[in-house]
Amino acid sequence: MNLSMRDAQFLVLQPSMHSFFFFSKWLIKV
């Protein structure tokens, strides 16, 4: 159960970090 929760957190966090990184690059471009 604990592993499952950590796995879910990682899956949710990963795309969030990616979109934040992309947004940062876009801000620097503009």
PDB file of N, CA, C, O and CB in Angstrom:
ATOM      1  N   MET A   1       0.835  -1.203   0.000  1.00  0.00           N
ATOM      2  CA  MET A   1       0.000   0.000   0.000  1.00  0.00           C
ATOM      3  C   MET A   1       0.876   1.262   0.000  1.00  0.00           C
ATOM      4  O   MET A   1       0.629   2.212  -0.742  1.00  0.00           O
ATOM      5  CB  MET A   1      -0.948   0.001   1.229  1.00  0.00           C
ATOM      6  N   ASN A   2       1.887   1.239   0.840  1.00  0.00           N
ATOM      7  CA  ASN A   2       2.765   2.405   0.917  1.00  0.00           C
ATOM      8  C   ASN A   2       3.474   2.632  -0.414  1.00  0.00           C
ATOM      9  O   ASN A   2       3.603   3.764  -0.880  1.00  0.00           O
ATOM     10  CB  ASN A   2       3.794   2.233   2.046  1.00  0.00           C
ATOM     11  N   LEU A   3       3.939   1.523  -1.026  1.00  0.00           N
ATOM     12  CA  LEU A   3       4.630   1.615  -2.309  1.00  0.00           C
ATOM     13  C   LEU A   3       3.683   2.164  -3.374  1.00  0.00           C
ATOM     14  O   LEU A   3       4.076   2.961  -4.226  1.00  0.00           O
ATOM     15  CB  LEU A   3       5.182   0.235  -2.734  1.00  0.00           C
ATOM     16  N   SER A   4       2.430   1.720  -3.304  1.00  0.00           N
ATOM     17  CA  SER A   4       1.435   2.165  -4.283  1.00  0.00           C
ATOM     18  C   SER A   4       1.217   3.671  -4.172  1.00  0.00           C
ATOM     19  O   SER A   4       1.121   4.374  -5.178  1.00  0.00           O
ATOM     20  CB  SER A   4       0.099   1.414  -4.082  1.00  0.00           C
ATOM     21  N   MET A   5       1.143   4.149  -2.947  1.00  0.00           N
ATOM     22  CA  MET A   5       0.918   5.582  -2.735  1.00  0.00           C
ATOM     23  C   MET A   5       2.101   6.392  -3.253  1.00  0.00           C
ATOM     24  O   MET A   5       1.928   7.435  -3.883  1.00  0.00           O
ATOM     25  CB  MET A   5       0.682   5.881  -1.240  1.00  0.00           C
ATOM     26  N   ARG A   6       3.298   5.899  -2.980  1.00  0.00           N
ATOM     27  CA  ARG A   6       4.500   6.594  -3.453  1.00  0.00           C
ATOM     28  C   ARG A   6       4.550   6.596  -4.979  1.00  0.00           C
ATOM     29  O   ARG A   6       4.931   7.589  -5.599  1.00  0.00           O
ATOM     30  CB  ARG A   6       5.774   5.933  -2.878  1.00  0.00           C
ATOM     31  N   ASP A   7       4.159   5.466  -5.575  1.00  0.00           N
ATOM     32  CA  ASP A   7       4.139   5.347  -7.032  1.00  0.00           C
ATOM     33  C   ASP A   7       3.177   6.362  -7.636  1.00  0.00           C
ATOM     34  O   ASP A   7       3.493   7.026  -8.623  1.00  0.00           O
ATOM     35  CB  ASP A   7       3.745   3.920  -7.454  1.00  0.00           C
ATOM     36  N   ALA A   8       1.995   6.471  -7.026  1.00  0.00           N
ATOM     37  CA  ALA A   8       0.981   7.402  -7.529  1.00  0.00           C
ATOM     38  C   ALA A   8       1.486   8.833  -7.395  1.00  0.00           C
ATOM     39  O   ALA A   8       1.301   9.648  -8.299  1.00  0.00           O
ATOM     40  CB  ALA A   8      -0.359   7.226  -6.767  1.00  0.00           C
ATOM     41  N   GLN A   9       2.119   9.137  -6.273  1.00  0.00           N
ATOM     42  CA  GLN A   9       2.636  10.485  -6.054  1.00  0.00           C
ATOM     43  C   GLN A   9       3.681  10.825  -7.124  1.00  0.00           C
ATOM     44  O   GLN A   9       3.701  11.937  -7.652  1.00  0.00           O
ATOM     45  CB  GLN A   9       3.249  10.612  -4.633  1.00  0.00           C
ATOM     46  N   PHE A  10       4.547   9.856  -7.437  1.00  0.00           N
ATOM     47  CA  PHE A  10       5.590  10.060  -8.436  1.00  0.00           C
ATOM     48  C   PHE A  10       4.978  10.318  -9.811  1.00  0.00           C
ATOM     49  O   PHE A  10       5.430  11.189 -10.555  1.00  0.00           O
ATOM     50  CB  PHE A  10       6.528   8.845  -8.489  1.00  0.00           C
ATOM     51  N   LEU A  11       3.928   9.536 -10.137  1.00  0.00           N
ATOM     52  CA  LEU A  11       3.279   9.680 -11.443  1.00  0.00           C
ATOM     53  C   LEU A  11       2.607  11.035 -11.571  1.00  0.00           C
ATOM     54  O   LEU A  11       2.578  11.626 -12.650  1.00  0.00           O
ATOM     55  CB  LEU A  11       2.254   8.567 -11.658  1.00  0.00           C
ATOM     56  N   VAL A  12       2.065  11.524 -10.454  1.00  0.00           N
ATOM     57  CA  VAL A  12       1.374  12.822 -10.483  1.00  0.00           C
ATOM     58  C   VAL A  12       2.389  13.956 -10.493  1.00  0.00           C
ATOM     59  O   VAL A  12       2.176  14.986 -11.134  1.00  0.00           O
ATOM     60  CB  VAL A  12       0.420  12.968  -9.270  1.00  0.00           C
ATOM     61  N   LEU A  13       3.493  13.762  -9.779  1.00  0.00           N
ATOM     62  CA  LEU A  13       4.500  14.815  -9.659  1.00  0.00           C
ATOM     63  C   LEU A  13       5.290  14.977 -10.956  1.00  0.00           C
ATOM     64  O   LEU A  13       5.621  16.097 -11.344  1.00  0.00           O
ATOM     65  CB  LEU A  13       5.451  14.509  -8.502  1.00  0.00           C
ATOM     66  N   GLN A  14       5.593  13.863 -11.626  1.00  0.00           N
ATOM     67  CA  GLN A  14       6.438  13.892 -12.820  1.00  0.00           C
ATOM     68  C   GLN A  14       5.898  14.823 -13.911  1.00  0.00           C
ATOM     69  O   GLN A  14       6.632  15.709 -14.349  1.00  0.00           O
ATOM     70  CB  GLN A  14       6.582  12.493 -13.375  1.00  0.00           C
ATOM     71  N   PRO A  15       4.651  14.665 -14.371  1.00  0.00           N
ATOM     72  CA  PRO A  15       4.125  15.549 -15.409  1.00  0.00           C
ATOM     73  C   PRO A  15       4.048  16.995 -14.930  1.00  0.00           C
ATOM     74  O   PRO A  15       4.213  17.926 -15.718  1.00  0.00           O
ATOM     75  CB  PRO A  15       2.747  15.076 -15.855  1.00  0.00           C
ATOM     76  N   SER A  16       3.798  17.177 -13.646  1.00  0.00           N
ATOM     77  CA  SER A  16       3.705  18.530 -13.087  1.00  0.00           C
ATOM     78  C   SER A  16       5.046  19.247 -13.234  1.00  0.00           C
ATOM     79  O   SER A  16       5.096  20.407 -13.644  1.00  0.00           O
ATOM     80  CB  SER A  16       3.277  18.481 -11.595  1.00  0.00           C
ATOM     81  N   MET A  17       6.131  18.548 -12.895  1.00  0.00           N
ATOM     82  CA  MET A  17       7.459  19.129 -13.009  1.00  0.00           C
ATOM     83  C   MET A  17       7.793  19.409 -14.473  1.00  0.00           C
ATOM     84  O   MET A  17       8.402  20.433 -14.784  1.00  0.00           O
ATOM     85  CB  MET A  17       8.510  18.197 -12.387  1.00  0.00           C
ATOM     86  N   HIS A  18       7.403  18.515 -15.361  1.00  0.00           N
ATOM     87  CA  HIS A  18       7.692  18.668 -16.784  1.00  0.00           C
ATOM     88  C   HIS A  18       6.999  19.914 -17.335  1.00  0.00           C
ATOM     89  O   HIS A  18       7.614  20.703 -18.052  1.00  0.00           O
ATOM     90  CB  HIS A  18       7.246  17.413 -17.565  1.00  0.00           C
ATOM     91  N   SER A  19       5.723  20.087 -17.002  1.00  0.00           N
ATOM     92  CA  SER A  19       4.973  21.236 -17.506  1.00  0.00           C
ATOM     93  C   SER A  19       5.535  22.525 -16.908  1.00  0.00           C
ATOM     94  O   SER A  19       5.562  23.559 -17.575  1.00  0.00           O
ATOM     95  CB  SER A  19       3.463  21.094 -17.175  1.00  0.00           C
ATOM     96  N   PHE A  20       5.982  22.467 -15.660  1.00  0.00           N
ATOM     97  CA  PHE A  20       6.561  23.656 -15.022  1.00  0.00           C
ATOM     98  C   PHE A  20       7.863  24.041 -15.720  1.00  0.00           C
ATOM     99  O   PHE A  20       8.133  25.222 -15.938  1.00  0.00           O
ATOM    100  CB  PHE A  20       6.814  23.404 -13.510  1.00  0.00           C
ATOM    101  N   PHE A  21       8.668  23.033 -16.069  1.00  0.00           N
ATOM    102  CA  PHE A  21       9.929  23.266 -16.771  1.00  0.00           C
ATOM    103  C   PHE A  21       9.663  23.872 -18.149  1.00  0.00           C
ATOM    104  O   PHE A  21      10.349  24.801 -18.575  1.00  0.00           O
ATOM    105  CB  PHE A  21      10.728  21.950 -16.907  1.00  0.00           C
ATOM    106  N   PHE A  22       8.652  23.330 -18.842  1.00  0.00           N
ATOM    107  CA  PHE A  22       8.294  23.830 -20.163  1.00  0.00           C
ATOM    108  C   PHE A  22       7.811  25.276 -20.068  1.00  0.00           C
ATOM    109  O   PHE A  22       8.153  26.111 -20.905  1.00  0.00           O
ATOM    110  CB  PHE A  22       7.211  22.941 -20.804  1.00  0.00           C
ATOM    111  N   PHE A  23       7.013  25.559 -19.040  1.00  0.00           N
ATOM    112  CA  PHE A  23       6.486  26.906 -18.839  1.00  0.00           C
ATOM    113  C   PHE A  23       7.627  27.885 -18.562  1.00  0.00           C
ATOM    114  O   PHE A  23       7.605  29.023 -19.031  1.00  0.00           O
ATOM    115  CB  PHE A  23       5.467  26.924 -17.680  1.00  0.00           C
ATOM    116  N   SER A  24       8.626  27.432 -17.795  1.00  0.00           N
ATOM    117  CA  SER A  24       9.775  28.282 -17.479  1.00  0.00           C
ATOM    118  C   SER A  24      10.545  28.611 -18.753  1.00  0.00           C
ATOM    119  O   SER A  24      10.947  29.755 -18.963  1.00  0.00           O
ATOM    120  CB  SER A  24      10.703  27.591 -16.448  1.00  0.00           C
ATOM    121  N   LYS A  25      10.749  27.610 -19.600  1.00  0.00           N
ATOM    122  CA  LYS A  25      11.460  27.830 -20.867  1.00  0.00           C
ATOM    123  C   LYS A  25      10.695  28.822 -21.733  1.00  0.00           C
ATOM    124  O   LYS A  25      11.288  29.683 -22.383  1.00  0.00           O
ATOM    125  CB  LYS A  25      11.657  26.496 -21.628  1.00  0.00           C
ATOM    126  N   TRP A  26       9.358  28.690 -21.734  1.00  0.00           N
ATOM    127  CA  TRP A  26       8.526  29.584 -22.543  1.00  0.00           C
ATOM    128  C   TRP A  26       8.630  31.015 -22.019  1.00  0.00           C
ATOM    129  O   TRP A  26       8.692  31.966 -22.797  1.00  0.00           O
ATOM    130  CB  TRP A  26       7.050  29.114 -22.538  1.00  0.00           C
ATOM    131  N   LEU A  27       8.649  31.158 -20.682  1.00  0.00           N
ATOM    132  CA  LEU A  27       8.751  32.487 -20.081  1.00  0.00           C
ATOM    133  C   LEU A  27      10.075  33.139 -20.459  1.00  0.00           C
ATOM    134  O   LEU A  27      10.131  34.334 -20.749  1.00  0.00           O
ATOM    135  CB  LEU A  27       8.613  32.402 -18.548  1.00  0.00           C
ATOM    136  N   ILE A  28      11.147  32.335 -20.453  1.00  0.00           N
ATOM    137  CA  ILE A  28      12.466  32.873 -20.802  1.00  0.00           C
ATOM    138  C   ILE A  28      12.497  33.266 -22.277  1.00  0.00           C
ATOM    139  O   ILE A  28      13.122  34.260 -22.647  1.00  0.00           O
ATOM    140  CB  ILE A  28      13.581  31.837 -20.495  1.00  0.00           C
ATOM    141  N   LYS A  29      11.821  32.484 -23.114  1.00  0.00           N
ATOM    142  CA  LYS A  29      11.775  32.788 -24.546  1.00  0.00           C
ATOM    143  C   LYS A  29      11.092  34.131 -24.774  1.00  0.00           C
ATOM    144  O   LYS A  29      11.545  34.936 -25.588  1.00  0.00           O
ATOM    145  CB  LYS A  29      11.037  31.671 -25.320  1.00  0.00           C
ATOM    146  N   VAL A  30      10.009  34.366 -24.057  1.00  0.00           N
ATOM    147  CA  VAL A  30       9.244  35.614 -24.206  1.00  0.00           C
ATOM    148  C   VAL A  30       9.897  36.692 -23.341  1.00  0.00           C
ATOM    149  O   VAL A  30       9.423  37.828 -23.309  1.00  0.00           O
ATOM    150  CB  VAL A  30       7.734  35.412 -23.804  1.00  0.00           C
TER     151      VAL A  30
END
